[in-house]
Amino acid sequence: MSASSASLPRVVIVGRPNVGKSSLFNRVVGHRQAIVEDEPGTTRDRLEADVEWLDTRFRLVDTGGFETVSENVFGPLILEQIRTAMRTATVVVLLVDARDGLTSSDYDIADEVRKCRKPVIFVANKADNDARELQALAETTGLGFGEPLAISALHNVNVGVLLDDVVAMLPAAPPPVEEDRIRVAIIGRPNVGKSMLVNALTGEDRMIVSEVAGTTRDAIDTELDTEHGRFLLIDTAGIRRPGKLGTGVERHSVMRASTAVDRCDVAVLVVDGTEGLTAQDTHIAGFAMDASTALIIAVNKTDLWEDPEAQREWAERQLQGRAKFVPWAMYAFISALEGKGLDQLLELCVMAREARRRRLGTPELNAVLTKALRDHVPPVVHSRRFKLFYATQADVDPPVFVLFVNDPDLLHFSYRRYLEREIRQAADFEGTAIKIIFRGREEEERRK
């Protein structure tokens, strides 16, 4: 359950690269949600989080750093993201660097802030001593916003004063409304169309889309309300093969993608329909399996198929062959570019979420397993045979089943799969991973 953010006032942080926007965002949010590195331009997409200060709630938005460099392929895309964020802003926080002074990019972003005609709080970051504070006050007034508030996000200097100023400029926020959203993590290799899928679902350029692999770096949360349900989409960085991982920003990005899978209800693995399911795709699918989440494999770029019927049959055969380790996964065939198959994808997300919350009654579960053992008697192992005493479903989200048996070591992995299939068929757990815990008699006695 999460509080609705749609009606909260929005506070947008803007500035050129490396002035400390993400450090300020993390300081206010209270944890490292934005990736922070010394490399300029680390943040590219908009990051958002709900914040409460002095009993006032607002939505804090971190934006990419815009710089006046023609060689930066992402420059125009980042600028459009900044403009979009400022159009929806209640207050804009314009951040500059107290140590480096003003650059041409500071003047350019200041012009954009003036054009948006929103209330502005002018802030000089990295003013972590009196000399730098005086330097900031002297050198930054040239932007035309008066004297800045000198802060240090890294050392938490005057951040509380900044928040006091922010709250003073905000309207009273409505009381929070509890809502249940389906958390959907969009995962996959670089450049398979993850961000384009988020943009197609939301109907806006929420994420920067580029042919340059690795454009998305953070895990970005986007709320989506549709006729199919209410969703929280989490777009993630493309996950490369372990040997291809770089250091710094890229490694942080992959860690964020893994964390996104851990906190989602449904993982949508986007694959390139022109290439089919690759070894790296199956590696990423393993993340969802290890996290015991629901999994939908979305075959994207079907608009590039020359013979759609034949290529879909080929894709289905390939999925059935290469994704045998997740036979419960659902499939969707989509074109993020043309917006095709998106309704079906959302419907599958709803079905998978429902499966994660499904509960199988204890009498029915024991009847199913008793019949399974009678129909397919376990083999004898070292003069002993596996026996089931009792079974119960202990939890949901994901479904967890505890089977009390004589000795789990007598159970071959193929028989484990057989029992799992029987449980799945009994209550339709298609789309989600389930956990089965075999608890032996000796283990249970020790627990007591």
N, C-alpha and C positions, 0 to 999 in steps of 0.2 A: 504494500500500500504506500502511495506517495501523494503528497499534497499537490493540488493543481497549481501550475505555474502560469497558465495562460493569461490570467487577469492581473498578475503582479506587475508593478512598475519595473522598468528595465534600466539598469545602470550599465553603460557601455564604456569600456576602457579602450582608448585608441592612442596611437603613437607610432613612431618609426621603430624599426627592429632594434632589439637589444637595449631598450630603455627600462625594462623590468616589468612589462605588462603582466606576463605570466607569473612572475614572482609575487606581484601584488595580488593577482587573482588567487593564487594558492594561499597567500597569507590570510586573505579575507575568508576564503572558503574553509580553511582550516586543515587542508591536507593537499598533497601534491597531485591534483587532478590534471593540471596543465604540465606538459613536458618543459623543463627548464634546462637549457644548455647555453654555453658561451657562444655557440654558433648562431649568428644573426638569422632571423627569419624562421626560427624553429616552429612557431605557431603559424598555421596558414588558414585553417578553418575557424569558425566561431565556436568557442567553448562557453557553456552556460551552466550556472548552478544557482540554486535558491540559497539566499542568505538572510539571516535575521540579526538585527542590531537595534538595541533599545526598543524591543517589542515591535519593531517594524520589519516586515518581510519585503524583500525585493529580489529580482532576478539579476544576477551579475553576469556580464558578458565580456569575455576576453576575445580580442580580434587579432588578426595577423598584422605584422608590422609592414607598413607601406614605405618603400624607399624610392627615390627618384633615380633609378638605374635602369636604363633601357635593356640591358642584357638579362635582367631578371624576368624569366618567362612567366612567372606567377604574378608579377606586379599588377597588371590590369585586373586579374581575377581576384587578387587580395583586396584591391581598392574597391571593387564592386561589392565584396563581402562587407567591408567597412561601411560603405554607404548604406547598404541594406540594414545593417545593425543600427546605425545612427537614425535611420528613418523611424525605427520602432522604439527609440530610446526615450526615456523620461528625463534622464540626466546623462551627460557625456563627461567622462573623466579624461582630460587631455594630459598625457604623461610625457615628460621630457627627461633627459639625463642631466643631473646636476654636475657630473664630473666632466663630461665631454663638451658641454655647451651646445649651442644650436647649430643645426646643419640645414642644408636646403630641403631635406626631407621633412624636418620639423615645420618649416614654413609652409610646405605643400599640404601636410596633413592639417595644419592650423586653418588653411583656407577652406578645406573640406568641412571642418568643424563649424566654421562661420556660416557656410552655405546651408547647413542642416537646421540652423536657427533653433537650437535646443539649449536649455540651461547648461552651462559649462563650469566644471571645477578644474582649475589649472593646477597641475601638480608637478613638482620637480623631484624625481626619485634619486636614490643613491646619495642623498645628503646626510651622510652618517657622521658628520662632525660639524662644528660651528663654522669652520672656514669654508667648507663646501656649501653650507646653507647660505652664507653671505654671498658666495660666488654665484649661486643659483639665483638669488634675488636680484643680483646686479645684472646678470647676463641674459636672463630669459624674459625680461619684461618687453623685449623687442617684438614678441609675438602678438602683442596687442590685447592680452587677456589680463593685464595687471600683474601684480606680484604673485608668484606661485606659492602654494603650500609646500614646504620642504618636508620630505619624508624619506624613510629608508624602509622599503618593503622587506629587505633581507634581515635587517636588525629590528624590525617592528617599531620604528621611530615615527611617531605622529600618525600611524595608520588609524588609530582610534579617533583622532581628531578629524581625519579625512572622512571616516564613516559617520561621525557626528554631522559634518557638513552635508554629506549625501542624504542622510535621513531628514535633515531640516528642509531639503528641497523636494521631498517626495510627498505625494498625496497619501492619505490614509489607505492602507491596503485592505481588501476584503478578507474576512475570516477564511482560513484554509478549508478546502473541501476535499475530503478523503475520496480517492478514486483508485480503481484497480486497473492497472495497465499491463498489457502483455509485453514483457521485455524481450526484444528481438535483437540479437547481435548479428550484424552482417559481416561475415568473415570470408576469407579467401586469399588467393595469391595476389600479388600486385597486378593492377591493370586488367582485371577481369570484369570491371563495371560495378563495383560495390557502391561507390559514391554516386554514380549515375542512377543506380537503383533507388537510393535514398531520395535523390532529387525527383525522380519520376513518381515515387510514392507520395511525396509531400507536395508536388506541384510547384516547387520553387527551387532556385539554385542555392539550396541550403549548404551543399558541399562543393568545394572546388573540384572540377573535373578537368583532367589533362591527360594527354597521351603519355606524359612522363610518368614512368612507374614510380610508385612510392610517394605520390602527391599527398595523400592523407597520412598524418603522423599520430594525432591523438585519437582516442576513442570518443566520438562525438555523440551526445544524446539529443534526439529530436522527438518531440511528442507528435503523435499523429492520431486524429480522430476520424473514423470512417464509419460507413454503414455496417462494416463487418466487426467493428469493435474499436477499442482504444488501445493504442500501442505506444511503446517507447522504443524508437529505433536507435540502435547503437552502431554507428559506422566505425570500422576499425582500420588500422593500417594493414597493408598487404603483408602476408607472412611468407618470407622467403625460406629457401632451404637453409638448414643450420649452417652449412659451410659457406653460404652466400651472405650471411648477416654481417653488417658493418658494426661499428661501435657507436657509442653516444646516442644520438637521437634515434637512429634506426633500431637499436637494441631496446631502448625504452619503448618505442612504438609497438614492437612485438610483445613486450611484457604487458602493455596496456590491452592489446588484443586478447591475450590469454586471460587477463583479469575480466574482460568484458564477457567472455564465454562463461566464466565462473559465476557471474551475477545475472545471467540472462535466463529466461524461461525457454526460449527457442533460439537455436543457432541456425541461421540461413547461410549455408555454404554456397557461395556464388562461384560457378565454374564457367570456363569459356567453351561455349558450344561448338566452336570451330576446332578446338583442340581435344575435347573430350576430357575425361577424368584422369588427371595425371597422378604420378606418385606423390607429388607435393600436396595435391588436393586430398588424397587419402590420409596423408600425415596430419593435415589440418582437421579433417573429420575426426581423427583420433582425439583431438582436444575436446570436442563435444562429447565423445564417448567417455573419456576420462572424467569429465565434469558431470556426467550423468544428466545431461540436459536433453531437450528435444532437438531433433536435427531434420532440416529440410534441405535437400540439395537442389539449388536453383540453377538450371542450365540456361545461361544467358547468351545473348548475341545470336538468337535463332533467326533474326532478320538477315543474317549473312548466309543462311542455308540456301543453296541453289535448288535442292530437291527436299523440301521440308518433310514430307512423309517418310522418305527413305532414310534421311539423316536422323529423324526422331527415332525410328526403329533401331538404327545403329547405336544411338546414344542410350536408349533403354537397355539394349543388350550389354553395352559396356558398363553401365551402372550396376546392373545385376551381377556382372562378373567381378568387377574391381571393388565394389562396395559390399561384398558379402559379409564383411565383419560388422556391418551395421544394417542387417536386413530389415530392420524396423524403420529405417529412415524413409521419409516421404520425398517425392520428386515433383518439381514444377519446371515447366518449360516457358521461358520468358524472353522478352526483348525490352530491356530497360530503355533503349533508345526510342523505340516506338510505343512504349507503354503497354505492351501486350502481355497477358498472363498474370498481371499484378493482382487482380481480384482473386484469382485462384490461389495465388501465393499467400495472401492475407487470410483467406479461408482455411488454408492448411495450417497456418500459424495458430489460428483459433482452435482447430481440431487437436493439434499437438499439445497446446496448453491444457485443454480439457482432459486429454489422456494423462497428463502429468498429475492431475488432481483426482483422477478416478480411484475409487476404492472398491476392492473386492471383499465381500463379506467373508468372515471366517468359516462358516459352514460350507459356503460354495467353494472357497479356496481349498479346503481339505477334501471335499468331494472330487474336485478336479484332479488334485494330486494323487489321491487314492486310486482313481480310475487310470491315471497315467502310469502308475507303478504296476497296476494289474495288467494293463495292455502291453506294457514293455517292461518285463521284470529285469531289475538291475542284475548285472553279472556278478558272479562270485569272485571275490578278490582275496587271495590267501585264506581260503576256506571260510570267508565271512562274506555276508551280503549286506548291502546298504539298506537301511530301514528308516522310514519316516514315522515319527511319533505324532507330530502336531505341527501346524503351520498357521501363521497369522500375518496380516499386512500391518506393519508397524508405523508406516508414515506415507505421506504423499509429497509431491513436489521435490524430488521424484518419488515414484512409488517404491517402497522398500518392503521386502518380504523376508520374514525370519522363519526358517525351517528348522525345527528341532529334530535331530537325527541321532543315530547311534554313533556314527563316525564319519565325518566329512571326507576323510582320506580314502574312503572306499568308493568315492564318486568320481568317475572318469569325466573329463571336461566335455566330452560329447554328450554324456547323459545330463550334465548341467544344462547344456544348450537345449536338450530335449524338454526338460522340465520348464525352462524359461519359455519355450514356444507354447507349451500347453497353458501356462499362466496367461500369456499374451492373448491367445485365442479366446480364452474364457471371458475376458473383459475388454478386449480391443484396446490394447496399449500401443497401437501403431503410432509411430512418430516420435516416441520418447524412449529414452533409456530407462531401464528399471534395475534395481539392485536386489540381489537375492543373497541372503546371509545364511549359511549353514552352520548351525550351532550344535556341537557334539554333546553327548551326555556328560563326559568328564569336564568339558569346558563349562557347562551349565552348573555342575556341582561346585566347581571352583568359584563361579560368580556368586553363588549363594554363600 
